Amino acid sequence: MSDHFNPSQQKANTGTDASGDTADVPEATLQRIADFIQEHRSELSRFIVRKAGTEDLAPDILHDAFLRINGHQSAETVENLRAYVFRTVANLVIDFQRRCRHRLPHEVDEEAWRNIPDDLPGPESRYQQRQRLEAVNRALAELPDACRLAFYLNRVEGCSHAEIAARLCLSESMVAKHLARAMQHCRDRLKNY
């Protein structure tokens, strides 16, 4: 698809599309549609991505939207071109999603499904992760309560130094020392993992 829709070129290339004869649509209206789609291309593309969940469809759907609108003889009477174009694009996304939903099970064979890589970690990786987590828990258990709690509040709950200081009745510099001590302790204990 080209970067700019040219309605006269479109008519010369196809003459008609699946929607009907475009000879009755005035050239000014076709140019108005093409200009609108070109001017709002990025906004329409973002709209398509939100609806379809992929960027790959945007150029094809925008082209199809032009062809569909181009094929309607009533295009010159559209009062709100923006709403008309966005509704047409939304309908094309829905049409695409319906086609994909019906087509997918028939196009993918059993062997292809089995060969799709699994994003989940395998048993060995899960075992190693569990071992690391247990080592972290052991290392944290060796820390004094205030140090361990400051680390938990910062790393798990996302509290700032000031929030931790207020909750534990400590100075911010003491919180910083606790966090540094906890990090160093964990680093020392986990260097083999």
Accessible surface in RSA format (square Angstrom, percent):
REM  Atomic radii and reference values for relative SASA: ProtOr
REM  Chains: A
REM  Algorithm: Lee & Richards
REM  Probe-radius: 1.40
REM  Slices: 20
REM RES _ NUM      All-atoms   Total-Side   Main-Chain    Non-polar    All polar
REM                ABS   REL    ABS   REL    ABS   REL    ABS   REL    ABS   REL
RES MET A   1   103.07  53.4  15.29  10.1  87.78 209.0  30.42  25.9  72.65  96.3
RES SER A   2    71.51  60.4  53.24  71.1  18.27  42.1  52.76 112.3  18.75  26.3
RES ASP A   3   120.68  84.5 114.98 114.4   5.70  13.5  34.38  80.9  86.30  86.1
RES HIS A   4    88.99  48.6  82.57  57.4   6.43  16.4  64.66  66.6  24.33  28.3
RES PHE A   5     8.43   4.2   6.06   3.8   2.37   6.2   8.37   5.1   0.06   0.2
RES ASN A   6    67.45  46.5  59.14  57.2   8.31  20.0   9.35  22.5  58.10  56.2
RES PRO A   7     1.62   1.2   1.62   1.5   0.00   0.0   1.62   1.3   0.00   0.0
RES SER A   8    59.29  50.1  53.32  71.2   5.98  13.8  35.03  74.6  24.26  34.0
RES GLN A   9    99.06  55.4  93.79  68.5   5.27  12.5  21.21  45.1  77.85  59.0
RES GLN A  10    25.52  14.3  24.29  17.7   1.24   2.9   2.55   5.4  22.98  17.4
RES LYS A  11    58.19  28.4  50.75  31.1   7.43  17.7  27.93  25.1  30.26  32.2
RES ALA A  12    87.66  80.6  46.19  71.3  41.47  94.3  58.30  82.1  29.36  77.8
RES ASN A  13   106.99  73.8  71.29  68.9  35.71  86.0  20.89  50.3  86.11  83.2
RES THR A  14    74.27  52.8  46.15  46.8  28.12  67.0  48.40  65.0  25.87  39.1
RES GLY A  15    32.81  40.5   0.00   N/A  32.81  40.5  29.27  80.3   3.54   7.9
RES THR A  16    70.84  50.4  63.04  63.9   7.80  18.6  35.43  47.6  35.41  53.5
RES ASP A  17    37.05  26.0  17.95  17.9  19.10  45.2  24.63  58.0  12.42  12.4
RES ALA A  18   118.01 108.5  68.23 105.3  49.78 113.2  82.30 115.9  35.71  94.6
RES SER A  19    56.31  47.6  18.00  24.0  38.32  88.3  13.26  28.2  43.06  60.3
RES GLY A  20    29.14  35.9   0.00   N/A  29.14  35.9  29.04  79.7   0.10   0.2
RES ASP A  21    65.36  45.8  59.41  59.1   5.94  14.1  23.55  55.4  41.80  41.7
RES THR A  22     5.14   3.7   5.14   5.2   0.00   0.0   4.65   6.2   0.49   0.7
RES ALA A  23    69.09  63.5  44.51  68.7  24.57  55.9  45.65  64.3  23.43  62.1
RES ASP A  24    87.10  61.0  67.04  66.7  20.06  47.4  21.80  51.3  65.30  65.1
RES VAL A  25     1.96   1.3   0.00   0.0   1.96   4.7   0.09   0.1   1.88   5.1
RES PRO A  26    52.23  38.1  40.52  36.9  11.71  42.6  52.23  43.1   0.00   0.0
RES GLU A  27    81.19  46.6  74.15  56.1   7.05  16.8  62.25 120.4  18.95  15.5
RES ALA A  28    78.76  72.4  63.56  98.1  15.20  34.6  71.84 101.2   6.91  18.3
RES THR A  29    12.64   9.0  11.05  11.2   1.59   3.8   1.83   2.5  10.82  16.4
RES LEU A  30     0.00   0.0   0.00   0.0   0.00   0.0   0.00   0.0   0.00   0.0
RES GLN A  31    68.37  38.2  68.37  50.0   0.00   0.0  36.59  77.9  31.78  24.1
RES ARG A  32   101.24  42.5  94.21  48.0   7.03  16.7  53.08  72.5  48.16  29.2
RES ILE A  33     1.15   0.7   1.15   0.9   0.00   0.0   1.15   0.8   0.00   0.0
RES ALA A  34     0.00   0.0   0.00   0.0   0.00   0.0   0.00   0.0   0.00   0.0
RES ASP A  35    60.96  42.7  57.89  57.6   3.08   7.3  25.42  59.8  35.55  35.5
RES PHE A  36    25.81  12.9  22.40  13.9   3.41   8.9  25.35  15.4   0.46   1.3
RES ILE A  37     0.00   0.0   0.00   0.0   0.00   0.0   0.00   0.0   0.00   0.0
RES GLN A  38    54.09  30.2  46.29  33.8   7.80  18.6  17.67  37.6  36.41  27.6
RES GLU A  39   133.16  76.4  98.45  74.5  34.71  82.6  41.37  80.0  91.79  74.9
RES HIS A  40    40.91  22.4  38.85  27.0   2.06   5.3  27.71  28.6  13.20  15.4
RES ARG A  41    55.33  23.2  55.03  28.1   0.31   0.7  43.66  59.7  11.68   7.1
RES SER A  42    71.03  60.0  64.07  85.5   6.96  16.0  42.70  90.9  28.34  39.7
RES GLU A  43    52.09  29.9  50.44  38.2   1.64   3.9  21.24  41.1  30.85  25.2
RES LEU A  44     0.00   0.0   0.00   0.0   0.00   0.0   0.00   0.0   0.00   0.0
RES SER A  45    26.96  22.8  26.96  36.0   0.00   0.0  19.60  41.7   7.35  10.3
RES ARG A  46   135.98  57.1 133.24  67.9   2.74   6.5  65.94  90.1  70.05  42.5
RES PHE A  47    28.61  14.3  28.61  17.7   0.00   0.0  28.61  17.3   0.00   0.0
RES ILE A  48     0.00   0.0   0.00   0.0   0.00   0.0   0.00   0.0   0.00   0.0
RES VAL A  49    50.05  32.9  47.59  43.1   2.46   5.9  47.59  41.4   2.46   6.7
RES ARG A  50   174.97  73.5 141.15  72.0  33.82  80.5  77.97 106.6  97.00  58.8
RES LYS A  51   104.09  50.8  84.71  52.0  19.38  46.2  34.46  31.0  69.63  74.2
RES ALA A  52    23.32  21.4   0.52   0.8  22.80  51.9   1.49   2.1  21.83  57.8
RES GLY A  53    64.82  79.9   0.00   N/A  64.82  79.9  31.64  86.8  33.18  74.3
RES THR A  54    45.82  32.6  39.67  40.2   6.15  14.7  35.51  47.7  10.31  15.6
RES GLU A  55   129.30  74.2 120.37  91.1   8.93  21.3  34.17  66.1  95.13  77.7
RES ASP A  56   119.08  83.4  98.24  97.8  20.85  49.3  34.42  81.0  84.67  84.4
RES LEU A  57    21.76  12.1  21.76  15.6   0.00   0.0  21.76  15.3   0.00   0.0
RES ALA A  58     6.86   6.3   6.86  10.6   0.00   0.0   6.86   9.7   0.00   0.0
RES PRO A  59    60.18  43.9  59.50  54.2   0.68   2.5  60.01  49.5   0.17   1.1
RES ASP A  60    87.93  61.6  86.65  86.2   1.27   3.0  21.37  50.3  66.56  66.4
RES ILE A  61     7.75   4.4   7.75   5.8   0.00   0.0   7.75   5.6   0.00   0.0
RES LEU A  62     0.73   0.4   0.73   0.5   0.00   0.0   0.73   0.5   0.00   0.0
RES HIS A  63    53.65  29.3  53.65  37.3   0.00   0.0  30.06  31.0  23.59  27.4
RES ASP A  64    59.07  41.4  56.66  56.4   2.40   5.7   9.51  22.4  49.56  49.4
RES ALA A  65     0.00   0.0   0.00   0.0   0.00   0.0   0.00   0.0   0.00   0.0
RES PHE A  66     0.68   0.3   0.68   0.4   0.00   0.0   0.68   0.4   0.00   0.0
RES LEU A  67    35.63  19.8  35.18  25.2   0.45   1.1  35.45  24.9   0.18   0.5
RES ARG A  68    74.79  31.4  73.01  37.2   1.78   4.2  20.05  27.4  54.74  33.2
RES ILE A  69     0.51   0.3   0.51   0.4   0.00   0.0   0.51   0.4   0.00   0.0
RES ASN A  70     3.74   2.6   3.74   3.6   0.00   0.0   0.09   0.2   3.65   3.5
RES GLY A  71     3.73   4.6   0.00   N/A   3.73   4.6   0.00   0.0   3.73   8.4
RES HIS A  72    71.30  39.0  68.82  47.8   2.48   6.4  43.04  44.4  28.27  32.9
RES GLN A  73    96.48  54.0  85.46  62.5  11.03  26.3  24.93  53.1  71.56  54.3
RES SER A  74    65.21  55.1  58.14  77.6   7.07  16.3  43.15  91.9  22.06  30.9
RES ALA A  75     1.17   1.1   0.27   0.4   0.90   2.0   0.27   0.4   0.90   2.4
RES GLU A  76    86.87  49.9  65.10  49.3  21.77  51.8  11.28  21.8  75.59  61.7
RES THR A  77    99.08  70.5  77.84  78.9  21.25  50.6  72.79  97.8  26.29  39.7
RES VAL A  78    24.12  15.9  12.64  11.4  11.48  27.7  18.71  16.3   5.41  14.7
RES GLU A  79   172.26  98.9 135.76 102.7  36.50  86.9  55.49 107.3 116.77  95.3
RES ASN A  80    88.24  60.9  80.35  77.6   7.89  19.0  30.76  74.0  57.48  55.6
RES LEU A  81    15.27   8.5  11.93   8.5   3.34   8.4  11.93   8.4   3.34   9.0
RES ARG A  82   105.08  44.1 103.15  52.6   1.93   4.6  47.76  65.3  57.32  34.7
RES ALA A  83    53.02  48.8  42.21  65.1  10.81  24.6  50.23  70.7   2.80   7.4
RES TYR A  84    61.54  28.7  56.39  32.1   5.15  13.4  52.29  39.3   9.25  11.4
RES VAL A  85     0.06   0.0   0.06   0.1   0.00   0.0   0.06   0.0   0.00   0.0
RES PHE A  86    30.77  15.4  30.23  18.7   0.54   1.4  30.77  18.7   0.00   0.0
RES ARG A  87   134.64  56.5 131.08  66.8   3.56   8.5  59.30  81.0  75.34  45.7
RES THR A  88    10.62   7.6   8.90   9.0   1.72   4.1   2.18   2.9   8.43  12.7
RES VAL A  89     0.00   0.0   0.00   0.0   0.00   0.0   0.00   0.0   0.00   0.0
RES ALA A  90     3.30   3.0   2.95   4.6   0.35   0.8   2.95   4.2   0.35   0.9
RES ASN A  91    52.78  36.4  51.85  50.1   0.93   2.2  10.21  24.6  42.57  41.1
RES LEU A  92    16.48   9.2  14.25  10.2   2.23   5.6  14.25  10.0   2.23   6.0
RES VAL A  93     1.31   0.9   1.31   1.2   0.00   0.0   1.31   1.1   0.00   0.0
RES ILE A  94    68.74  39.1  68.51  51.0   0.23   0.5  68.57  49.4   0.17   0.5
RES ASP A  95    39.71  27.8  37.28  37.1   2.44   5.8  11.17  26.3  28.54  28.5
RES PHE A  96    51.10  25.6  51.10  31.7   0.00   0.0  51.10  31.0   0.00   0.0
RES GLN A  97    63.00  35.2  59.09  43.2   3.91   9.3  22.75  48.4  40.25  30.5
RES ARG A  98   125.71  52.8 125.71  64.1   0.00   0.0  32.98  45.1  92.73  56.2
RES ARG A  99   124.53  52.3 118.11  60.2   6.43  15.3  63.28  86.5  61.26  37.1
RES CYS A 100    43.20  32.7  40.04  44.7   3.16   7.4  25.38  64.3  17.82  19.2
RES ARG A 101   155.12  65.1 137.24  70.0  17.88  42.6  73.45 100.4  81.67  49.5
RES HIS A 102   125.92  68.8 118.51  82.4   7.41  19.0  83.10  85.6  42.82  49.8
RES ARG A 103    98.44  41.3  93.04  47.4   5.40  12.9  35.65  48.7  62.79  38.1
RES LEU A 104    91.88  51.2  90.13  64.5   1.75   4.4  91.73  64.4   0.14   0.4
RES PRO A 105    88.24  64.3  67.39  61.4  20.85  75.8  71.21  58.8  17.03 105.8
RES HIS A 106   157.60  86.1 121.39  84.4  36.20  92.6  81.50  84.0  76.10  88.5
RES GLU A 107   113.37  65.1  78.10  59.1  35.28  84.0  38.54  74.6  74.83  61.1
RES VAL A 108    38.04  25.0  28.28  25.6   9.76  23.5  30.55  26.5   7.49  20.3
RES ASP A 109    89.95  63.0  79.31  78.9  10.63  25.1  46.22 108.8  43.73  43.6
RES GLU A 110   116.25  66.7 109.88  83.1   6.37  15.2  44.82  86.7  71.43  58.3
RES GLU A 111    87.97  50.5  86.36  65.3   1.61   3.8  44.57  86.2  43.40  35.4
RES ALA A 112    41.73  38.4  33.05  51.0   8.67  19.7  39.08  55.0   2.64   7.0
RES TRP A 113   122.83  49.3 110.83  53.6  12.00  28.2 100.69  53.7  22.14  35.9
RES ARG A 114   151.95  63.8 119.53  60.9  32.42  77.2  68.21  93.2  83.74  50.8
RES ASN A 115    99.55  68.7  74.83  72.3  24.72  59.5  29.91  72.0  69.64  67.3
RES ILE A 116    95.97  54.6  79.89  59.5  16.09  38.8  81.78  58.9  14.19  38.5
RES PRO A 117   112.11  81.7  92.67  84.5  19.43  70.6 103.28  85.3   8.82  54.8
RES ASP A 118   108.84  76.2  78.88  78.5  29.97  70.9  38.86  91.5  69.98  69.8
RES ASP A 119   142.68  99.9 108.37 107.9  34.31  81.1  40.53  95.4 102.15 101.9
RES LEU A 120   128.61  71.6 117.61  84.1  11.00  27.6 117.74  82.7  10.87  29.2
RES PRO A 121    49.94  36.4  37.95  34.6  11.99  43.6  48.44  40.0   1.50   9.3
RES GLY A 122    34.41  42.4   0.00   N/A  34.41  42.4  26.79  73.5   7.62  17.1
RES PRO A 123   102.79  74.9  96.15  87.6   6.64  24.1  98.65  81.4   4.14  25.7
RES GLU A 124   126.09  72.4 118.54  89.7   7.54  18.0  50.11  96.9  75.98  62.0
RES SER A 125    40.89  34.6  38.27  51.1   2.61   6.0  22.32  47.5  18.57  26.0
RES ARG A 126   113.51  47.7 110.41  56.3   3.10   7.4  41.42  56.6  72.09  43.7
RES TYR A 127   118.86  55.5 118.86  67.6   0.00   0.0  82.24  61.8  36.63  45.2
RES GLN A 128    82.62  46.2  80.88  59.1   1.74   4.2  20.58  43.8  62.05  47.1
RES GLN A 129    84.30  47.1  79.33  58.0   4.97  11.8  24.71  52.6  59.59  45.2
RES ARG A 130   126.67  53.2 121.94  62.2   4.73  11.3  46.64  63.7  80.03  48.5
RES GLN A 131    49.85  27.9  49.73  36.3   0.13   0.3  10.34  22.0  39.51  30.0
RES ARG A 132   100.10  42.0 100.10  51.0   0.00   0.0  34.02  46.5  66.08  40.1
RES LEU A 133   109.08  60.7 106.03  75.9   3.05   7.7 108.54  76.2   0.54   1.5
RES GLU A 134    72.58  41.7  70.63  53.4   1.95   4.7  28.87  55.8  43.71  35.7
RES ALA A 135     5.67   5.2   3.44   5.3   2.23   5.1   4.01   5.7   1.66   4.4
RES VAL A 136    39.98  26.3  39.98  36.2   0.00   0.0  39.98  34.7   0.00   0.0
RES ASN A 137    83.13  57.3  77.45  74.8   5.69  13.7  25.03  60.2  58.11  56.2
RES ARG A 138   128.03  53.8 123.64  63.0   4.40  10.5  71.57  97.8  56.47  34.2
RES ALA A 139     1.19   1.1   0.14   0.2   1.05   2.4   0.69   1.0   0.50   1.3
RES LEU A 140    28.41  15.8  28.41  20.3   0.00   0.0  28.41  20.0   0.00   0.0
RES ALA A 141    71.27  65.5  48.08  74.2  23.19  52.8  50.74  71.5  20.53  54.4
RES GLU A 142    96.69  55.5  61.62  46.6  35.07  83.5  39.82  77.0  56.87  46.4
RES LEU A 143     8.77   4.9   2.59   1.9   6.18  15.5   2.98   2.1   5.80  15.6
RES PRO A 144    59.19  43.1  45.77  41.7  13.42  48.8  58.87  48.6   0.33   2.0
RES ASP A 145   103.35  72.4  96.49  96.0   6.86  16.2  36.89  86.8  66.46  66.3
RES ALA A 146    40.42  37.2  33.83  52.2   6.59  15.0  38.00  53.5   2.42   6.4
RES CYS A 147     0.00   0.0   0.00   0.0   0.00   0.0   0.00   0.0   0.00   0.0
RES ARG A 148    78.19  32.8  77.94  39.7   0.24   0.6  27.45  37.5  50.74  30.7
RES LEU A 149    78.79  43.9  76.47  54.7   2.32   5.8  78.48  55.1   0.32   0.9
RES ALA A 150     0.00   0.0   0.00   0.0   0.00   0.0   0.00   0.0   0.00   0.0
RES PHE A 151    24.77  12.4  24.77  15.3   0.00   0.0  24.77  15.0   0.00   0.0
RES TYR A 152    98.89  46.2  98.03  55.8   0.86   2.2  65.30  49.1  33.59  41.4
RES LEU A 153     4.89   2.7   4.89   3.5   0.00   0.0   4.89   3.4   0.00   0.0
RES ASN A 154    33.60  23.2  26.30  25.4   7.30  17.6   0.00   0.0  33.60  32.5
RES ARG A 155   141.04  59.2 110.03  56.1  31.00  73.8  28.93  39.5 112.10  67.9
RES VAL A 156    99.08  65.2  68.28  61.8  30.80  74.2  72.15  62.7  26.93  73.0
RES GLU A 157    87.25  50.1  52.92  40.0  34.33  81.7  27.01  52.2  60.24  49.2
RES GLY A 158    59.91  73.9   0.00   N/A  59.91  73.9  30.16  82.8  29.76  66.6
RES CYS A 159    15.69  11.9  12.20  13.6   3.48   8.2   1.39   3.5  14.29  15.4
RES SER A 160    55.33  46.8  45.86  61.2   9.47  21.8  49.68 105.8   5.65   7.9
RES HIS A 161    73.28  40.0  70.00  48.7   3.27   8.4  41.65  42.9  31.63  36.8
RES ALA A 162    51.99  47.8  44.95  69.4   7.04  16.0  46.00  64.8   5.98  15.9
RES GLU A 163    92.19  52.9  86.90  65.7   5.29  12.6  37.26  72.1  54.93  44.9
RES ILE A 164     0.00   0.0   0.00   0.0   0.00   0.0   0.00   0.0   0.00   0.0
RES ALA A 165     9.28   8.5   7.77  12.0   1.51   3.4   8.04  11.3   1.24   3.3
RES ALA A 166    79.28  72.9  49.61  76.6  29.67  67.5  61.98  87.3  17.30  45.8
RES ARG A 167   141.37  59.4 109.28  55.7  32.08  76.4  46.40  63.4  94.97  57.6
RES LEU A 168    39.41  21.9  19.96  14.3  19.45  48.9  24.55  17.2  14.85  40.0
RES CYS A 169   116.52  88.1  83.22  92.8  33.30  78.3  39.58 100.3  76.94  83.0
RES LEU A 170    54.68  30.4  36.51  26.1  18.16  45.7  43.98  30.9  10.70  28.8
RES SER A 171    65.42  55.3  49.08  65.5  16.33  37.6  51.22 109.1  14.20  19.9
RES GLU A 172    94.93  54.5  89.02  67.4   5.91  14.1  27.92  54.0  67.01  54.7
RES SER A 173    71.49  60.4  60.97  81.4  10.52  24.2  47.56 101.3  23.93  33.5
RES MET A 174    78.89  40.9  78.45  51.9   0.44   1.0  68.32  58.1  10.57  14.0
RES VAL A 175     0.00   0.0   0.00   0.0   0.00   0.0   0.00   0.0   0.00   0.0
RES ALA A 176    41.64  38.3  36.20  55.9   5.44  12.4  37.88  53.3   3.76  10.0
RES LYS A 177   135.53  66.1 127.48  78.2   8.05  19.2  78.60  70.7  56.93  60.6
RES HIS A 178    19.84  10.8  19.32  13.4   0.52   1.3  15.05  15.5   4.79   5.6
RES LEU A 179    16.13   9.0  15.85  11.3   0.28   0.7  16.13  11.3   0.00   0.0
RES ALA A 180    62.80  57.7  50.78  78.4  12.03  27.4  58.98  83.1   3.83  10.1
RES ARG A 181   129.15  54.2 120.57  61.5   8.58  20.4  46.49  63.5  82.67  50.1
RES ALA A 182     0.00   0.0   0.00   0.0   0.00   0.0   0.00   0.0   0.00   0.0
RES MET A 183    57.49  29.8  56.70  37.5   0.79   1.9  53.81  45.7   3.69   4.9
RES GLN A 184    85.84  48.0  85.78  62.7   0.06   0.1  40.33  85.9  45.50  34.5
RES HIS A 185    33.63  18.4  30.61  21.3   3.03   7.7  15.54  16.0  18.09  21.1
RES CYS A 186    11.23   8.5  11.23  12.5   0.00   0.0  10.30  26.1   0.93   1.0
RES ARG A 187   135.34  56.8 126.34  64.4   9.00  21.4  69.22  94.6  66.11  40.1
RES ASP A 188    61.07  42.8  54.05  53.8   7.02  16.6  12.69  29.9  48.38  48.3
RES ARG A 189   122.22  51.3 104.45  53.2  17.77  42.3  30.51  41.7  91.72  55.6
RES LEU A 190    38.58  21.5  32.35  23.1   6.23  15.7  32.76  23.0   5.83  15.7
RES LYS A 191   162.74  79.4 125.03  76.7  37.71  89.8  86.68  78.0  76.06  81.0
RES ASN A 192   140.80  97.1 104.35 100.8  36.45  87.8  29.33  70.6 111.47 107.7
RES TYR A 193   114.77  53.6  60.49  34.4  54.28 141.2  58.24  43.8  56.53  69.7
END  Absolute sums over single chains surface
CHAIN  1 A    12619.9      10575.3       2044.7       6684.0       5936.0
END  Absolute sums over all chains
TOTAL         12619.9      10575.3       2044.7       6684.0       5936.0
